[in-house]
Structure formats: structure tokens, C-alpha cells
Amino acid sequence: MKKILLLIIALPTLLGAQEKVYLSDLYAEQGLNKNKVELWEDGYRTKGQKDTYEWWYFDFVADDGTTIVISILTKDIENPKTKLKPKIIIDITERDGDKHNLSFDIPRDDFYASRDSCFIAAGNSTITGDLKKYKIDINTEEVKIKMTLVNQSVSWRPKTGYMIFDEDKYFAWVVPVPRGKATGYFEINGYDYQFDGHGYHDHNWGNYRLPSLLHHWYWSRTQFGNYTVLASEIVTEKQYDYKTFTLFAVFDSNKVVLYSDQDSSEFYQSVPVKYPPGKPISKNLLFRSNDGQKIYELSLKTEDILVSADLVKSNIKNPAAATAIKVITGFDGAYYRFGGKASLEIFDKNGKYRKLKTDNAVWELMYFGD
């Protein structure tokens, strides 16, 4: 009897019981092609129904250091139980350091997104793309942006892109453009700026309140000549034992030369210090991984905090109402975007060494937890 009881206790392990949270590699289950990202994957994945959220993200860095970040959201990610509540968020940092942080609510009836590809109409703004070329046309009273992003790499996702929680909840990520040539212009406050540089586009969606799943993440994408590096440290919430996923990918021109996850990647950060609106941030980050032949190290050093936002107050303009919501919901999230210096060091087993640098790196910290 004792042996039988021991066998019953051990049976889930013997059968390979799935963890509470994991990065899925079940491609057929998600209807995915293991070998390539397809056009429909950048289409509307959730339809905006209750308990879901979705956003398309673009960032551009000009040769002179000017940055533009554009996000199109179907609703606020901390409250997915609402009906469709589309929004465009734009952050511009000019070459002289002037910052513009803008947010525009879009009437529900003025929002449309295709299921077949990236085609989004949001008020008077449109975004179209086919994995190879994207056109971003933002038209509001405050700002006009016209950008073209031409993919110079290969569309990618970490495994299926689905991080699964408790088998029925997920947070998903696909990167249609890890690196692209970006050209265009923007107009703001009577100022007309011609843009020439590089850009990035990714797409996220999920079916459960994100702050209940994830505690925080650092995310970066950095370009060094022909190399593009995507790196992220994702920390789950308490009920998932704060399990971490360190995702690291290196692209050389149009091919992936390295992808590793938490089993083969390392992440280090300097001692955190609190910064308004009150979360601990580390100003120096280091990601390290290897492919058996070479070791890759990405270092990020903060020179400027481009955005620091209280996620409740940025959506609720009335201070008293924002405070009440924090007390009632217990949610007190913050978002940071950093600019600074980055280096990519590459070591191979034959002793060869290469170091690449840039002064125009941009990365972020999304902090949901306490």
C-alpha cells in the first residue's frame, strides 16, 4: 500500500504535469506555423470582447536620437472587463530633449481592425502592414505623424509567443518587425520634423487581467549595425511564485542567430532605487546568453528617464477618483521608459572578441506589482 501511495503522489511528475505558468511550444494547438510568422498573426486576435486586451506597438529611433513611440490599445490593460475602449498613446522625445506624452481616446464606433492582417482604423488615424512594410498615419489636432517602416529582419516570436497561466489564461507576444528602416515626419506645436532612422513593431494580447499574472517586466530592443537584440526579464505574480522568464534573442541582418529563454539566459541588475511615481528601478541592466559557440552580453545604462507614468492617474484625471480606485482595487502600477547607452559584447570559444556600442538605446519597465 505504501508503494502505491508513493506512486500516486509521484504520478503527476512521472506524466510530465505542466507547470502553473510556462511558455508554450504547442504550435498546432494555436494553429501556428513553427517555422515562420504568418500575415494573420498581426491581425486582430481578440475582437475586443470582455476579459481580453490587445495592443500594437511601434517605436522609432532617428539617427540624431529623436524617438517616437506609438501604441494602439483596444482597452486599458489593467481593466480588461470593460467593453472595447480604444486608445492611441504617443510619446515623442525630440533631439533637444523636449518630451511630448499624448493620449487619445477613440470612440468605439470609430475603431476597426482586420483579422487577416495589420489593418487598423482609429478615428482619423490608420495603420497598415503586411510583415514586410508598414505605414503609420496618425492624424489628431495635437500631432500628425506619417511613418513608413520597412522590415529588414525576419518576423519572430518566442516559441508560440503564448505564456500560459493555469492552463486557461494567457499573455501573447509576436514581433512582426524586429528591425526596420524608418522614414517619415511628424508635426507638433507648429514644428515639422523629418525623420530618418530605424524602427520596431510588436503585438501583444491576452485574456486575463495582466496585473494579476505579471509583477513586472524589463523589455528592450537595441540595434547595433547589422545586429538587433531583443531582451526581456518577465517576473510573474506571487501566486506563480514570482517565476521569471529571461528571454533573449539576437538577429544578424535577416536571420536569428540566438534565441534562449529562462533555462539558458542570465539577467543582472544594479541595486534598485525608488523613482516617481514610486517603483524601484535599476539604472544598469545586463543580459547574458550563449549558443554553445558564442557568448552574447547586452549591457544597458540609463542616461535619461523618458517617461514615468502612474498607470491609474494617467487614465483617471480626477486625483480623488484615482486615489479611490487605487484603494478599492489595490492596483498601483507604473510605467517607465528609459534612454541611454548600450553595448553588445560577443565572445567565441576561440578567444575572438567584438564589442558594439550605441548611445541611442531605448527600453522600458512595466511595473504592476507592489
C-alpha positions in Angstrom: 0.0 0.0 0.0 2.8 2.4 0.9 4.4 1.9 -2.6 1.0 2.5 -4.2 0.6 5.8 -2.3 4.1 6.9 -3.3 3.3 6.1 -6.9 0.1 8.2 -6.8 1.9 11.1 -5.3 4.6 10.9 -7.9 2.3 10.3 -10.8 1.9 13.9 -12.0 5.6 14.3 -12.2 6.0 11.0 -14.0 3.4 12.0 -16.5 5.1 15.4 -17.0 2.5 17.6 -15.3 2.5 21.1 -16.7 3.7 24.0 -14.5 1.3 26.7 -13.3 3.0 29.1 -15.8 5.1 28.2 -18.9 6.0 29.4 -22.3 4.0 27.2 -24.7 5.6 25.3 -27.6 2.4 23.7 -28.7 2.2 25.2 -32.2 -0.6 23.1 -33.6 -2.8 23.9 -30.6 -2.5 27.6 -31.5 -2.8 27.0 -35.3 0.7 28.3 -35.8 3.5 27.5 -38.3 6.5 26.6 -36.2 8.9 27.8 -38.9 7.5 31.3 -39.7 5.2 34.1 -38.6 2.2 34.4 -40.9 0.3 37.5 -42.0 -2.8 36.9 -39.9 -0.8 36.8 -36.7 -0.5 40.6 -36.8 -4.3 40.9 -37.3 -7.0 41.5 -34.6 -6.7 38.5 -32.3 -9.3 39.2 -29.6 -12.1 41.2 -31.1 -12.2 43.3 -28.0 -14.5 41.0 -26.1 -14.8 41.1 -22.3 -11.8 39.9 -20.4 -9.4 40.5 -23.3 -7.0 43.3 -24.2 -4.7 43.9 -27.2 -2.2 46.4 -28.4 0.0 47.1 -31.4 3.3 48.8 -30.5 5.8 50.8 -32.7 8.9 52.6 -31.7 11.3 54.6 -33.9 14.8 56.0 -33.2 16.2 58.6 -35.5 19.9 58.9 -36.4 20.0 62.1 -34.3 18.4 60.4 -31.2 14.8 61.6 -31.7 12.4 58.9 -30.6 8.7 58.2 -31.4 6.7 55.5 -29.6 3.1 54.7 -30.8 0.8 52.3 -29.1 -2.8 51.4 -30.2 -4.8 49.7 -27.5 -8.2 48.1 -27.6 -8.6 49.0 -23.8 -6.7 49.7 -20.6 -4.7 46.5 -19.9 -5.3 46.7 -16.1 -9.1 46.6 -16.6 -10.0 44.1 -19.5 -13.5 43.5 -18.2 -14.7 46.7 -19.9 -16.1 46.8 -23.4 -14.0 47.9 -26.3 -12.3 51.2 -25.2 -9.7 52.0 -27.9 -6.9 54.5 -27.3 -3.7 55.8 -29.0 -0.7 56.7 -26.8 2.2 58.6 -28.3 5.5 59.6 -26.7 7.9 61.8 -28.6 11.3 62.8 -27.3 12.9 65.4 -29.6 16.7 65.6 -30.2 17.0 68.6 -27.8 15.3 66.6 -25.0 11.8 68.1 -25.2 9.2 65.5 -24.4 5.6 65.1 -25.6 3.4 62.5 -23.9 0.0 62.3 -25.5 -3.1 60.1 -25.2 -6.2 60.0 -27.3 -9.4 58.1 -26.6 -11.1 56.7 -29.8 -14.9 56.3 -30.0 -15.8 52.7 -30.1 -17.7 53.1 -33.4 -14.6 54.8 -35.0 -12.3 51.8 -34.4 -11.8 48.9 -36.8 -9.1 46.2 -37.0 -8.8 43.4 -39.6 -8.5 39.7 -38.5 -6.4 38.9 -41.6 -3.5 41.3 -41.3 -2.5 44.5 -39.6 -5.1 47.0 -40.8 -6.3 49.4 -38.1 -8.5 52.4 -38.4 -8.8 54.5 -35.2 -10.6 57.8 -35.7 -8.7 59.7 -38.4 -5.6 57.5 -38.0 -4.7 54.4 -39.9 -2.0 51.7 -39.6 -1.5 49.1 -42.3 1.2 46.4 -42.8 2.0 43.0 -44.3 5.0 41.9 -42.2 7.3 43.5 -44.9 6.2 47.1 -44.9 4.1 49.2 -42.6 2.5 52.7 -43.0 1.6 54.6 -39.9 -0.6 57.7 -40.4 -1.6 59.5 -37.2 -3.9 62.5 -37.5 -5.1 64.4 -34.5 -5.4 68.1 -33.7 -2.3 67.9 -31.5 0.0 65.8 -33.6 0.4 64.4 -37.1 2.8 61.5 -37.8 3.5 59.8 -41.1 6.0 57.0 -41.0 7.0 54.1 -43.2 8.7 51.1 -41.6 10.3 48.5 -43.9 11.3 45.2 -42.4 15.0 44.4 -42.6 14.8 41.3 -40.5 12.6 38.3 -40.1 9.3 38.2 -38.2 9.6 36.3 -34.9 8.1 35.1 -31.7 9.5 33.3 -28.6 8.2 29.7 -29.3 4.5 30.1 -29.8 4.5 33.5 -28.2 1.9 32.3 -25.6 2.8 32.5 -21.9 0.2 30.2 -20.3 -1.1 30.6 -16.8 -3.2 27.9 -15.0 -3.9 26.4 -18.5 -6.8 28.8 -19.4 -5.1 32.2 -19.1 -2.5 33.6 -21.5 -0.4 36.6 -22.4 0.9 36.5 -26.0 3.6 38.3 -28.0 4.7 38.3 -31.6 7.3 40.6 -33.2 6.4 41.2 -36.9 9.3 43.7 -37.3 12.4 43.2 -35.0 14.2 45.8 -37.0 13.3 48.0 -39.9 14.2 51.1 -41.9 12.0 54.1 -40.7 11.4 57.2 -42.6 8.7 60.0 -42.4 7.9 63.1 -40.4 5.9 64.5 -37.6 4.3 67.8 -36.8 3.7 69.1 -33.3 3.3 72.6 -31.9 4.0 74.1 -35.3 7.2 72.2 -35.6 7.8 70.0 -38.6 10.5 67.2 -38.2 11.8 65.0 -41.0 12.6 61.5 -39.6 15.3 59.1 -40.8 16.3 56.1 -38.7 15.2 52.7 -37.6 12.2 51.1 -36.0 10.5 48.1 -34.4 7.0 46.7 -34.2 5.4 44.1 -31.9 1.9 43.0 -31.0 0.5 41.7 -27.7 -2.8 40.4 -26.5 -4.3 38.3 -23.6 -7.4 37.1 -22.0 -6.9 37.9 -18.3 -6.1 40.9 -16.2 -2.4 41.4 -16.7 -1.6 42.8 -13.2 -3.0 39.5 -11.7 -0.5 37.5 -13.8 2.7 39.6 -14.0 4.5 41.5 -11.3 6.8 43.5 -13.6 9.0 43.3 -16.7 12.0 44.9 -18.2 12.0 44.9 -22.0 14.5 46.2 -24.6 15.2 46.2 -28.2 18.6 47.6 -29.3 20.2 48.0 -32.7 24.0 47.7 -33.3 24.8 47.9 -37.0 23.5 44.7 -38.5 22.7 43.3 -35.1 19.4 43.6 -33.3 18.9 42.4 -29.8 15.6 41.7 -28.0 15.8 41.1 -24.3 13.2 40.8 -21.6 13.1 39.9 -17.9 9.5 38.9 -17.1 8.6 38.3 -13.4 5.2 36.6 -12.6 3.0 37.5 -9.7 3.1 36.0 -6.2 0.6 33.2 -6.9 3.1 32.0 -9.6 6.0 32.1 -7.1 7.5 35.1 -8.9 8.8 32.8 -11.5 11.0 34.6 -14.0 11.4 34.3 -17.8 14.5 35.8 -19.2 14.0 36.0 -23.0 17.0 36.9 -25.2 17.2 36.9 -29.0 19.9 38.2 -31.3 19.3 38.9 -35.0 22.1 39.3 -37.5 20.6 41.1 -40.5 17.6 38.9 -41.6 18.3 35.8 -39.5 18.0 34.8 -35.9 21.5 33.8 -34.6 20.4 33.2 -31.0 17.2 32.6 -29.1 17.3 31.5 -25.4 14.8 31.6 -22.5 15.0 31.2 -18.8 16.9 27.9 -18.8 19.9 29.3 -20.7 19.8 33.1 -20.2 21.0 35.2 -17.3 19.9 38.6 -16.1 21.6 41.0 -13.7 20.5 44.5 -12.4 22.0 47.2 -10.3 20.6 47.9 -6.8 17.1 49.4 -7.4 16.2 52.9 -6.2 12.7 54.3 -6.0 11.8 56.8 -8.6 8.4 58.7 -9.0 5.7 57.5 -9.1 7.3 55.2 -6.6 8.6 52.0 -8.0 12.1 50.6 -7.7 14.1 50.9 -10.9 17.6 49.7 -11.8 19.6 52.0 -14.0 22.0 49.3 -15.2 21.0 46.0 -16.7 22.9 43.1 -18.1 21.6 40.1 -20.2 23.8 37.2 -21.0 23.3 34.0 -23.1 25.2 31.7 -25.4 24.5 29.4 -28.3 27.3 26.9 -27.5 29.7 28.7 -29.8 29.5 32.3 -28.7 28.6 34.2 -25.6 26.4 37.4 -26.0 26.2 40.1 -23.4 23.9 43.1 -23.6 24.5 46.0 -21.2 22.1 48.9 -20.7 23.0 52.1 -18.9 20.3 54.7 -18.2 21.1 58.3 -19.2 17.5 59.7 -19.2 14.1 58.7 -18.0 11.9 59.5 -21.0 8.6 58.5 -19.4 7.5 57.9 -15.8 3.7 57.4 -15.5 1.3 56.4 -12.8 -1.0 53.9 -14.7 -4.1 54.9 -12.7 -3.6 58.7 -12.7 -2.8 58.6 -16.4 -6.2 57.2 -17.1 -8.2 58.9 -14.3 -7.8 62.7 -14.5 -9.6 63.4 -11.2 -7.0 62.9 -8.4 -9.5 62.0 -5.7 -11.1 59.4 -8.0 -7.7 58.0 -8.9 -6.8 57.6 -5.3 -10.1 55.9 -4.6 -9.6 53.4 -7.4 -6.2 52.5 -6.0 -7.7 51.9 -2.6 -10.6 49.9 -3.9 -8.7 47.8 -6.5 -5.3 47.6 -4.8 -3.7 48.4 -8.2 -0.9 50.9 -8.2 1.0 50.3 -11.4 3.7 52.4 -13.1 5.4 52.6 -16.4 8.9 53.8 -17.2 10.8 54.3 -20.5 14.5 54.8 -20.4 17.0 56.2 -22.9 20.7 55.6 -22.7 23.8 53.8 -23.7 24.1 50.1 -24.7 26.8 47.7 -25.7 26.8 44.2 -27.2 29.8 42.1 -26.4 30.4 38.9 -28.3 32.9 36.2 -27.2 33.6 33.0 -29.1 35.4 29.8 -27.9 38.4 30.6 -30.0 39.1 33.8 -28.0 37.7 36.2 -30.6 36.0 39.3 -29.1 33.8 42.0 -30.5 32.1 45.0 -28.8 29.4 47.1 -30.4 28.0 50.3 -28.9 25.2 52.8 -29.3 24.2 56.0 -27.4 20.6 55.8 -28.7 19.1 52.8 -26.8 15.5 52.8 -25.5 14.0 50.3 -23.1 11.1 50.0 -20.6 9.9 48.9 -17.2 6.3 47.9 -16.7 5.6 47.6 -13.0 2.2 46.2 -11.9 3.1 44.8 -8.5 3.8 46.1 -5.1 
